């Protein structure tokens, strides 16, 4: 029903992914392929276009009011897709998850406090923590046979009286790990025992492959609800990053009041109409589109994993349970990280995300965005094959 092979020209459209290649990577070739930032090259679900067209045709675009139907659409989606029941009163709309996490930081911690990360982890976490004058407490993940695991025993030795919040990527970015219910329960217990808040960023929770199942943190550990903020959005799921809308969800009224106060202080209670309309329409109409997208992305993952390991002997992709962001370890190739990066950027003319920006454990890795039409992916794979051809003798 949906043509994910269709190539949509995005150059010259204010696309950060395509129009910022030269500025951010130094790759000036006109045929450069962006495989960095997490946005997809696919058209959003038709229901989104229909809802936005109706708004455009109405011709009057004033202030947005009444978030009730939006919160209801999110609640219905979470119940239908993940079996998670939430009250719409628990929902705080925010202009993107990262901005929302900034509100969480300001509401629940003070400058100089420590925020736990599990690196290598989403680089925007690091930026938002430092920008809010908080300190990062890194609890590096352990690579166990090609899958990440949290070392809570090691983390316990790092905690200080200034540690306040744990940031969790669930599913994990960049590793694509889907945490098990037992892992989530153990982390929740750890937080409860040490009086820590837990912010669970579940923005990738809908992008789950066929062999895996996402468990919302609130489902795995309802006993931690009083210190848990869950983060959800339609933006990654339905390729609506430009909508910049997300939701913070907590059942703790006092905690929610603190967060809402920070949102109000930044005057973020006035919400963008087009973003609200687009994301609500996606939750209400996009399920079959998502089902077919996941089949397409899983094939892209399998093609990429096989091709990169053949192209660069010794390279290994971490097996993705979720997301469309391949996480590749090049340390087994015998090449330096700089050599690998140069081959990908200069020989292959591909902009991939450097592993070191994800913090400790990222050196020697690159992250590749696979959410692109297969003709573009195949061209990228052919270039990578050529870039490492000398390694194959």
HELIX and SHEET records of a PDB file:
HELIX    1   1 UNK A   16  UNK A   19  1                                   4    
HELIX    2   2 UNK A   21  UNK A   25  1                                   5    
HELIX    3   3 UNK A   46  UNK A   58  1                                  13    
HELIX    4   4 UNK A   68  UNK A   82  1                                  15    
HELIX    5   5 UNK A   88  UNK A   90  5                                   3    
HELIX    6   6 UNK A   97  UNK A  108  1                                  12    
HELIX    7   7 UNK A  123  UNK A  131  1                                   9    
HELIX    8   8 UNK A  152  UNK A  158  1                                   7    
HELIX    9   9 UNK A  181  UNK A  193  1                                  13    
HELIX   10  10 UNK A  217  UNK A  220  1                                   4    
HELIX   11  11 UNK A  222  UNK A  227  5                                   6    
HELIX   12  12 UNK A  241  UNK A  243  5                                   3    
HELIX   13  13 UNK A  253  UNK A  265  1                                  13    
HELIX   14  14 UNK A  273  UNK A  285  1                                  13    
HELIX   15  15 UNK A  287  UNK A  311  1                                  25    
HELIX   16  16 UNK A  331  UNK A  333  5                                   3    
HELIX   17  17 UNK A  337  UNK A  342  1                                   6    
HELIX   18  18 UNK A  343  UNK A  347  3                                   5    
HELIX   19  19 UNK A  355  UNK A  358  5                                   4    
HELIX   20  20 UNK A  374  UNK A  387  1                                  14    
HELIX   21  21 UNK A  389  UNK A  392  5                                   4    
SHEET    1   A 5 UNK A  33  UNK A  35  0                                        
SHEET    2   A 5 UNK A 350  UNK A 354  1                                        
SHEET    3   A 5 UNK A 365  UNK A 369 -1                                        
SHEET    4   A 5 UNK A 325  UNK A 329 -1                                        
SHEET    5   A 5 UNK A 316  UNK A 317 -1                                        
SHEET    1   B 7 UNK A  91  UNK A  94  0                                        
SHEET    2   B 7 UNK A 246  UNK A 249 -1                                        
SHEET    3   B 7 UNK A 228  UNK A 232 -1                                        
SHEET    4   B 7 UNK A 197  UNK A 201  1                                        
SHEET    5   B 7 UNK A 163  UNK A 169  1                                        
SHEET    6   B 7 UNK A 114  UNK A 117  1                                        
SHEET    7   B 7 UNK A 135  UNK A 138  1                                        
SHEET    1   C 2 UNK A 142  UNK A 143  0                                        
SHEET    2   C 2 UNK A 148  UNK A 149 -1                                        
END                                                                             
